[in-house]
Each structure stands twice: as C-alpha cells, then as structure tokens.
Amino acid sequence: MTESVIVKNVYKKYKMHTKPTEKLLDLILPGGYGEDFYALQDISFTAKQGDVVGLVGVNGSGKSTLSNIIAGVIPPTTGTVETVGQTSIIAISSGLNNQLTGRENIELKCLMLGFKKKEIQAMEPEIIEFADIGKFIDQPVKKYSSGMKSRLGFAISVTVNPDILIVDEALSVGDQVFAQKSKNKMFEFKEKGKTIFFVSHSMGQIKEFCETAIWLEYGEIKQYGPVPEVIPQYEKFLKKYKSMSNEEQKKFREKVMQKQRGLATI
C-alpha cells in the first residue's frame, strides 16, 4: 500500500514561563527565554493507506501534540511530516469558534479546508443531519456542551471526506446513539482504505478499531507495532503505575520528565 504519513525525527520544543514578562523576553531575545520543554522527542514512523493507528499513553505523553502536528495545526520544532491527501482532525471543539453559531462554524471550517461556497452549501444539510443538535445549530458554540461541540466537529470532519482522519478523544463524550453512529462512520472509512489515527484512553476502543499502536511515554515512542503486541505491554505498565503510591508516581514522573526539561539535544 501507498505511504500516506511519513514522520521523521520530529521534535516539539516549548519554553516554560512562570510570568508574563518572561513571555515577552522569549519574543525579544535571540535565543528565547525560559526553560526548554520537549513535548516530543525524535518521533519517527510511517503509516500507509488503510492503516488504523492507535495513539496511547498517560496524560502528558504528547498524544495530542503529535495529532496536531500530523494534522498541520502546529509545526514541529525540527523534523519533517509528509502527508498524502487531505487531513482532518476531530477533537472536542477543534477548529470551532465559540462566538460563531454552529452553522457559521460549518462554513468557516470548510472554507479553511479549501471548499467553495457552493460545495459548502451542498454539504451543509448532511453535516447538520449527522450532528443532530437540533436548534442549537443556530446558537453560538459557547452555549454548547462538550458533547455537542464534539458532535458538530465530528460531523464536519467526516463529511468533508478526508484521506487522513485523526480522532482525538472525540468518542469519549456524547450519548451512546451518536457514539455508535460515529463508530459506523469510522468503520466505513476503514473499509475505504483511509488512514486513521485514533487517540483514546479506552483500550477497548483501541482494540476494536486499530491494527497498530504507538505507545508514547512523555514525548518519546516507547513501543510501536501490532495492537496485540503493544497494548498488553501498555496495560501491564498501567496496572503497575496505578498500583504505585502518590509519592512513587511523582518520583516516576520526575525521572522520565528529566528528558523533557532541556536535556534533549536536537
């Protein structure tokens, strides 16, 4: 199959600031100001058309950062990401303007994806029907629940029919009926041979949807391979991690996060 996503030696570095003046110094000084923090370090992998890849890891491991880099929402600090075809990310409120109505957000997001007015008008009824949020479609998004935001974001993203779909915890909110409808759409995309990245804390969902998995541990790839190989190891780690005392968990996090605090070299 054709390679659709090629990630090579990707790093994402941020500056840690404790007060507003440090942000200003970071903009002014040539080398920036503040402690370096590497959200991602030396990430490399390749996905092909038809691959369904699960992204797993505890909070703070870099799953959403990697998702946003693949989607083109944020750039890597160094390294390269090549994607073939249109990419769409589904995350709670992703790309939605809280001040605009749901209908206005449909137009805005589709315009940003390169669709023309007539194309958007043709897609709009399908998006509204899939989102199924009733009269709220003409209310400002700031009045939406997290579930409603997720429904609208999901509806827009799947209706534009992307080649690469990134789902970041979007199935963790909302009712069971919509969750099932979303699952059915994802299986449909899977059958069409689209590349899907699926971020979830639900190992049941990962096992149901994905063939391969990337286990991220504080910005680095801990393991990448078939789900039957990666997920049991990750679940074993989770069990061990959850059995630790609060003090032991704190020491573990401090130890692994040393690599993220300016100790990496790029």
C-alpha positions in Angstrom: 0.0 0.0 0.0 1.0 3.6 -0.6 2.6 5.5 2.3 0.3 8.3 3.5 2.0 9.7 6.6 5.8 9.9 7.0 7.1 11.3 10.3 10.9 11.7 10.5 12.9 12.8 13.6 10.2 15.1 14.9 10.8 17.2 18.0 8.5 19.8 19.5 10.0 22.2 22.0 8.3 24.8 24.1 9.6 27.4 26.5 8.4 27.2 30.1 7.4 30.6 31.6 6.4 31.5 35.1 5.2 35.0 34.5 4.1 37.3 31.6 7.4 39.2 31.5 9.2 36.0 30.6 7.0 35.5 27.6 8.0 39.0 26.4 11.7 38.2 26.9 11.2 35.0 25.0 10.0 37.0 22.0 12.7 39.6 22.2 15.9 37.7 23.0 17.6 35.9 20.0 17.8 32.5 21.8 14.5 32.9 23.6 13.9 32.9 27.3 12.8 30.2 29.7 13.4 26.6 30.4 13.2 24.3 27.4 10.5 21.6 27.5 10.3 18.9 24.8 6.7 17.7 24.3 8.0 15.3 21.6 11.5 13.9 21.0 12.8 12.1 17.9 9.4 10.8 16.7 9.7 8.7 13.5 7.2 6.3 11.9 5.4 5.6 8.7 1.7 4.9 8.1 0.1 3.6 4.9 -3.3 3.9 3.3 -5.7 1.7 5.2 -3.7 1.8 8.4 -5.7 2.4 11.6 -3.2 3.5 14.3 -4.0 3.9 18.0 -2.1 6.5 20.0 -1.9 5.6 23.6 -0.1 6.9 26.7 -0.8 8.5 30.0 -1.8 12.2 30.2 1.1 14.5 29.2 2.8 11.9 26.9 2.4 14.0 23.8 -0.6 12.3 22.0 -2.5 15.5 21.2 0.7 17.3 20.3 1.6 14.6 17.8 -2.0 14.6 16.5 -1.9 18.3 15.9 1.4 18.2 14.1 0.2 15.4 11.8 -2.9 17.5 11.1 -0.8 20.6 10.3 -2.4 22.6 13.1 1.1 23.2 14.7 4.5 22.8 13.2 7.3 20.6 14.6 10.3 22.4 16.0 12.6 20.2 13.9 12.0 17.1 11.8 9.5 16.6 8.9 6.0 15.4 8.4 4.8 14.4 5.0 1.1 13.6 4.4 -0.6 12.5 1.2 -4.1 13.8 0.7 -6.4 15.9 2.8 -6.1 15.6 6.6 -8.9 16.3 9.1 -8.7 16.2 12.9 -11.6 15.5 15.2 -11.2 16.7 18.7 -13.6 18.3 21.2 -14.2 21.9 19.9 -11.3 21.5 17.4 -11.3 24.4 15.0 -14.6 25.8 16.3 -15.1 29.5 17.0 -17.1 29.9 20.3 -18.5 33.3 19.2 -20.0 31.9 16.0 -23.1 29.7 15.6 -22.8 26.1 14.6 -23.9 26.9 11.0 -21.4 29.7 10.7 -18.7 27.3 12.0 -19.5 24.8 9.3 -18.9 27.5 6.7 -15.7 28.8 8.3 -14.1 25.4 8.8 -15.0 24.2 5.3 -13.6 27.4 3.8 -10.4 26.9 5.8 -10.2 23.4 4.2 -10.4 24.9 0.8 -14.1 24.2 -0.2 -16.0 26.8 -2.3 -19.3 28.3 -1.2 -21.4 26.1 -3.4 -19.7 23.0 -2.2 -20.3 24.0 1.4 -24.0 24.7 0.7 -24.3 21.2 -0.8 -22.6 19.6 2.2 -24.3 21.6 5.0 -27.6 19.6 5.2 -25.6 16.4 5.6 -23.4 17.9 8.3 -26.3 19.2 10.2 -28.2 15.9 10.0 -25.2 13.9 11.2 -24.5 16.3 14.1 -28.2 16.1 15.2 -28.0 19.0 17.7 -31.4 20.5 16.7 -32.0 24.2 17.0 -28.6 24.7 18.6 -27.1 24.7 15.1 -28.1 28.4 15.0 -26.8 29.2 18.5 -23.3 30.4 19.4 -20.9 27.4 20.1 -20.1 28.9 23.5 -23.6 27.7 24.6 -22.8 24.1 23.6 -21.9 21.3 25.9 -18.7 19.4 25.3 -20.7 16.6 23.7 -22.4 19.0 21.3 -19.1 20.5 20.2 -17.7 17.0 19.6 -20.8 16.1 17.6 -20.5 19.1 15.3 -16.7 18.8 14.9 -17.1 15.1 14.1 -19.9 15.8 11.6 -17.9 18.4 9.7 -14.7 16.3 9.7 -16.2 13.1 8.3 -18.5 14.8 5.8 -15.6 16.6 4.1 -14.3 13.0 3.4 -10.6 13.4 4.3 -7.9 10.9 3.2 -6.3 11.0 6.7 -8.5 11.2 9.7 -7.3 11.9 13.3 -9.7 11.3 16.1 -8.6 12.7 19.4 -10.8 11.5 22.3 -13.9 12.6 20.3 -15.8 9.4 21.1 -15.4 9.8 24.8 -18.3 12.3 25.0 -21.9 12.3 23.9 -24.6 9.7 24.1 -24.5 6.1 23.0 -26.6 6.6 19.9 -24.2 9.2 18.5 -21.2 7.1 19.6 -22.5 4.2 17.6 -23.2 6.4 14.6 -19.6 7.7 14.8 -18.2 4.2 15.1 -20.1 3.1 12.0 -18.7 6.1 10.0 -15.2 5.2 11.2 -15.6 1.6 10.1 -16.9 2.9 6.7 -13.7 5.0 6.4 -11.6 2.0 7.4 -13.2 -0.1 4.6 -12.4 2.7 2.1 -8.7 2.4 2.9 -8.3 5.7 4.6 -5.5 6.3 7.1 -6.9 6.8 10.6 -5.1 7.9 13.8 -7.2 7.1 16.9 -6.3 8.7 20.3 -8.2 7.2 23.2 -7.8 6.2 26.9 -10.2 3.3 26.2 -8.2 0.2 25.5 -11.5 -1.5 24.4 -11.9 1.1 21.6 -8.2 0.8 20.6 -8.6 -3.0 20.3 -11.8 -2.6 18.4 -10.6 -0.1 15.8 -6.9 -0.4 15.5 -4.4 -2.8 13.9 -1.2 -1.0 15.1 -0.5 1.2 18.1 2.1 3.8 19.1 2.7 4.0 22.8 4.0 7.4 23.8 5.8 7.9 27.1 6.5 11.5 28.0 7.3 12.6 24.4 9.1 9.5 23.2 7.9 6.4 21.4 8.1 3.6 23.9 6.7 0.9 21.5 5.3 0.8 18.0 3.8 -2.3 16.5 0.7 -4.5 16.2 -2.0 -3.9 18.8 -1.8 -7.5 20.2 1.9 -6.8 21.0 1.8 -3.2 22.2 -1.5 -2.9 24.2 -0.8 -5.9 26.6 2.6 -4.3 27.5 0.9 -0.9 27.9 -1.8 -2.4 30.1 0.8 -4.1 32.2 2.5 -0.7 32.6 -0.8 1.0 33.5 -1.5 -1.7 36.2 1.9 -1.2 37.7 1.6 2.6 37.5 -1.8 2.7 39.2 -0.6 0.4 42.0 2.1 2.9 42.9 1.6 5.3 45.8 1.2 9.0 45.0 4.8 9.6 46.1 6.1 6.8 43.8 4.1 8.1 40.9 5.5 11.6 41.5 9.1 10.2 41.5 8.5 8.2 38.3 7.1 11.3 36.5 10.0 13.4 37.7 12.5 10.8 36.5 11.1 10.4 32.9 10.4 14.1 32.5 14.0 14.9 33.1 14.5 14.1 29.4 11.9 16.8 28.5 13.5 19.6 30.6 16.1 20.8 28.2 18.2 17.7 28.5 17.5 16.6 24.9 19.8 17.6 22.1 18.5 18.4 18.6 
